[in-house]
Amino acid sequence: MQPWLVQPRKGSLRGATESIFIWCSQLVDPDYTRNVAELRLQKCLRKDIQRAASAFKRMGHLKEYNIYWDDNPHYHPELYRFFLGPTVNLWKDHLVKLTIKVPPVFINSLARILLPKLENLCFTFSTGNLPSADIENAHDGFIIFVNNTKPTLRSLSFTSTKSSEHLDMSFAFLRLGLFPNLCVISVSIPYDGGHLSNPIDFVEFLLRNGALLCELNLFTNLLPLRKEAKQYNIEWVQHILDAIRPPLPRLRRLSVALRPIHHPLDTIIKFLDVHPEVTSLKLLDRCLTAQELSSILTADSRLGQNLGLLHIKVDTLVPDMLVSIARMCPELETLQLECQRLLVYRPGVMPRNANGTAFEVSTFSFHLSNAIFAYSHPSLSGLFAFGNPPSIILWKTGSCRPSHLASPTPAR
């Protein structure tokens, strides 16, 4: 749900009598015309809210609700007050998933709401140029709201926007308590780390709630619009991974931004070495070489054997890399690749070693290679999912959303 801007219907053409009346009214009250326009606007808003309320009452068992603000400073407070507090409260006994991005001034209204069945909460911090102290005050009620969900909450996701100039999310992790059923934690902040001044605050929150944690996502987004020069913790991802001790016993799915781009990969390799049970691994933002990928996937001999999903980004994709992945990850079911260029052999020709002998590769590897051969055009920019597992999902770097194509028949 995205609250809208109301455009009041313009009045009809004025008659002579009405024009004279307005002219006389303006002599008495110079703001008469503006006040009339405001009254019309409020009337339109009341009608819209009444219609929405009537529609919502018919949706008595809604389980998922999303309220979204596009960061436009021009909005109607009346709509956000209605669509946040009263509307969420209307479905309090049924909501399972809640996604919120609203102006900070309305956040504290959540403090009085209890959602006894909420399992999934996604929240976006969008604080503009609010000072740090005002940000914390504006989110006091939100912290209370989140802590009240701890009996049922299973997934918690925090995102910050680049327009948040003075945001530091550390205050939130310091004040959040114990969530005994939490299984998924996701954080997405600008890659310079400026929105998380002390990554250890996040780590301590994570370890407090790590007993059942099966999925950890550390994402990055665009840099914030900061006006003052500061020293940021650009290695925030490394600090988090390095500080997670003891290992998370149930971690099975990991998505991590490999930032800074040219930073050594030692930290992620060490982390995977003590988390070999991971079955889904997404390595984001950085183009990996074949050697770097091999170092990561062989961090522990059990890692490659357990992986069912792998998402990576490479500059140039060659069939040899696919063969190597297939060898290291024999149980792989889904391979998600993002690349800029494809380098292919002739269709149907198996790659060979330096001495001319054919690779001893499984049928799995052969199908992977032939799948890429079938789509070797340089303008490749779609998504290709192949019917027989493992499937390959292939993006061209820069594509914002892949498109689905029919499954091809492997070249013979």
N, C-alpha and C positions, 0 to 999 in steps of 0.2 A: 504494500500500500504506500503510494507516494502522494502526500497532500499536495493540492494544486493551488494555483493562483486564480482567484475568482475575478471575473470580469463582469461587473454589473451591467445589465442591459441598459442601453441608453434610452433616455426618455423620448417620447414622441415630439414632433415638431411643435414648438410653442405657438400658442395663439397670442393675439395682442393683449388680452386680459392677463394671461399668465406672465408674459414678458414684463408687463407693468408691475405685477405683484412682486416678481423677483427683483426688479429694479428698486422698488420701494423697500423690500426686505434688506437689501444690501446697504441701503442708506442707514438702516438701524443697526444691522449686524454685518460688517464687512466679510465675515467668514461664513455667511449664510450658504453660499453655493457649496463650499467645501464640506460644511456640516451635513447638508442634504446628501451629498455623494457618500459620506461616511455612513449615514443611516441606510442608504440603499445597499451599500456593501455589507453591513451587518445583517440586513434582512436576507441577502443572498446566502451569507454564511450560515445563518440559522436554518434556512431551508435545506442547504446541502447537508448539514449535520443531522437534521431530522431524517432526511432520506437515508443517509448512511446508517444511522442508528436503527431505523426500521428494518433495513436490509440485514444488518448484523444480527438482530434478534432472531431472524429466521435461520441463522447459522449457529444453532445452539451447541453443536458439538465440534466446533473447529479445533484442530489439533496443531496447526502450524500457522504462524502469523509473522509477517515481515513489514516493518515500517521503515521507509527510506527517505532521507533528505539529500538533495543534490548539492548541498553547500551554497545554494543561492541565498544571499543575505536578505532578499526580499521574500518574505513568507507570511502566512497568516497564523499568528499564535493560536487563535481559536481552534484551528484544525489540528494542530499538533497536540494541544491539550486534550482534545477529544479522542484522537486516534491513538494516543499513548495510554494514559491512565485509565479512563473509563472503559475504553475498548478492550484493553488487555484484561482488565478486571472482569469484564463480561464473560470471558472464556477461561477464567482462572482455574476451573475444575477440570478442564479438558486439554489445555495447551501442553504439547510435548516439545515443540521447537519454537523458539522465539529469536528473531533477527531484528536488531535495532540499530538505526543510525538517525539520530535526531539532533537538533540544536541543543547545546549543553544546558540551557536554561530550563529545559523540561525534564531532565534526567531524574532529579530528586523526587519527582512525583511517583516513581516506582517503589519508594521505600515502604509504602503502605500496602503493597500488593504481595500476596502470597500465592505461589503457583505450585500446588502440591504434586503435580505430575510432570513438571518440566524436566526434560532430559538433555536438551541441546540448546545452548545459548551462544549466539554470535553477536558481538557488540563491536561497533566502530567508534573510536574516539575521533571526533572532528571538532577541534577546539579553536580554530582560527588564531587570532592574536590575543586570546585571553592570557593574562599573566598566570604563572604557576600556582600561586595561592588561590586565585579564583577558580582554576581548574579543579583543584582538590575539593574546594567547597562545593562546587557545582556537582561533584560526583559522590558526595557523602552518602546521599540516599541510595545511589546505585550500588555502592559497596554493601550496604545493608541488604538490598534486594538480592544481590548475588549470594551472599552468605546464607540468606534464608532458603536458597534452593539446594543447599548441600545434602539433604537426605536423598534426593532423586537425581541430581545433575550427573550426567555421564560424559558430556562433551562441552568444552569451554573454548571459545575462540575470541581473541582480541585482535583488532586491526586498528592501525592509526593512519590518518591521511597526511599527505604532504603539506596541506595548508595549516597543520597544527604547529605553530611556531614555537611555543614554549612548553609543549607537552612532555612529561616524563612519567611513563606508565609504572615506574618502580613503586610509587605510592600505592597503587592498586594491589600489587602482589604482596606488599608488606601487610596489608590489612585484610587480605582474604584468608579464610581459615581452612579447616580440614573438610574435604569432600570425599567421603568414604567410598563412593561408587564411580569416581571420575576415571574414565578410560581414555579420553582423547583431550589433548591440550594443543592449541594452535596459537601462534603469535606471528603477526605480519607487521613489520615496521620499516621505515626507510633504511637503506643498507648502510648508512653511516653510523647507525646505532644510537643516534641522538635522542630517540624517544624511550630509551631504556638505559638510563645513566649508570645503573648498577646491575649488570646481568645476574649477579649472585642473588639479588632479591628474587628474581624469577626462578633461579635454580632451587632456592630454599622452598619456595612455594611448590615447585615441581616435586621435590623429594618428599615434602609433607604428604603429597598426594600420589606417590609413585607406586603404591602397592599393587594397584590394578591397572596402571597405565599401560595401554597396549599400542597407542599411536601418539607420536610427537611430530609436530610440524613447525619448522622455523622458516618463515618466508620473509622476503624483502620486497619493498616497493620503492617508488620514486623518492628522491631526496626532498626534505621539507623546504619551505620558503623562509629560511632564517635570515634575519637582517643583521644579526651580530655574529662576530667570529667567535667560535668556541672550539674546544678540543673534544672530539667525539670518540666514542669507543668503537672504532671501525671493526675491531675483531670480536664483536659481541657474540657472534655465533661460536667462534672457537672457545671463548671463555665459558659459555654455557655447556658445550659438549665436554670440555675438559674438567668441569667442576661436578659433573653428575657422577657421584660416588656415594655408595656402591652402585653398581649397574642396576638398571630398571629390570626387574625379573620377568616381567610379562611383555616387554616391548616387542612388537611384531611389525609395526609399520612406521617408517621413518621418512620424512620429507625434509630436506635441509638445503638451504641456499649456500652454495660454495663461495662465500664472500670473505675477504676481498678476492677479486678475480685471480690474482697472481700469487695468492698466499699458498704456502706449502700445505699439502694434504695430510700431514701427519696426524692432525687432530681427528679428522673423520675416520682415518684408518684405525687409530687406536680405539675410537669409540665403537666401531664395528667389530673390532677384535674381541671386545668384551660383551657384544650383543650379537652373537652369531645366529640367534634364532629369528632374526628379522626376515620376514617373508615378502615385504613390499618396501622397495627402496627407490626414492625419487631424489636425484641429485640435480639441483636447479642452478640456473644463472650462468654457469661456467661451462665453456667448451672443453671437454676432456679429450686427451690423446689416448691412443690405444694402450700405451704404457701406464698412464695414470689410472685408467679404468681397470687394468689388470691388477695394479697395486691395491686398489680399493676392494675388488671382488675376491682377492685372495688374502685379505686381512686375516681371515680365519677359514680353514678348509671347509667348515660347515656352512659358511655364509652362502656361497654359490650353490651348494646343494639344496638349500632351503628356499631360495628366492623363487617366488611365483610371479612377481611383477617388478620390472626394472624400467625406470624413466631416466634417460640421460640426454645430454646435449653434446653434439660433436660438430666440428667445423666441416670436415669432409668424411662422408660415410663410404667405406669400402667393404666389399664382401668379406674380406679377411677378418674385419672386426666382428661381423656377424657370426662368423664361424667360431671365433675366439669366445664370444659371449655364449654361444651355444655349448661349447665345451665346458666353460666354467659354471654354467647355470643349466644343468640338464633338465631341471624340473620347471623351467620358466614357462609360464602360460601367456603372459602379456609383456611385450617389449615396446616401450614408448620412446621414440627417437625424435630429436629435433636437430636438424642439420641445415647447413647452408648449401652444400654441394654434394653430388653423388659421383663416385668413381666406380664404374662397373666393368666387368668382363663381358665377353660375348654371351648372349642368352644361352642358357643350357650348358655352358662349359664350366666344369668344376675347377676351382682354383687349385694351383699346384705349388709344391715346395720349390725351393731354389734349384734342386737337382732334377726337377721335372716330374717327380712322382706325385701322384694325386694325394691330397689330404685324406686321411682316414676319418671321414666325418659321418655322423649319423644321418638318417633320413630327415631328422629334425633340422639339422644344419643345411642340408640340401634344399629343403623347402624354404628356409629363411633366405638363402642366397637367391634362389629363383624368384622369390616374391619381389625382391629388389630389382632383379633383372627386368621383370615385367613392367616396372615403372621407373625407367631411367631417364625420362625426359628432363632437361635442365630446368624447365619451368615448374617442376613438381611443387605443389603447394597444398596438397590435400591430405586427407586421412585415409589410410588403407587398412582395413581390418580383414584378415583372412579367415575363412571359415574353420579350417582345421587348426586346433591349438598347436603351437603357440601362435597368437595373433601378433601382427606388427602394426603399430600405430605410428605413422610417420608425418612429422610436420616440417615444413620449410621454415627456417628461422625468419621471424617477422610476421608470420601468419597469426592473426589475432584469434581466429577460430577455424578449426579444420572442418572440411566437409566430408560427408560419407559417400564413398564410391562402392560400386558392386565388387564383390570378391572375385579376383581374377583366378584363372586356371594357371598353375605353375608351368613355366616353360619346360619343354621336354628336350 
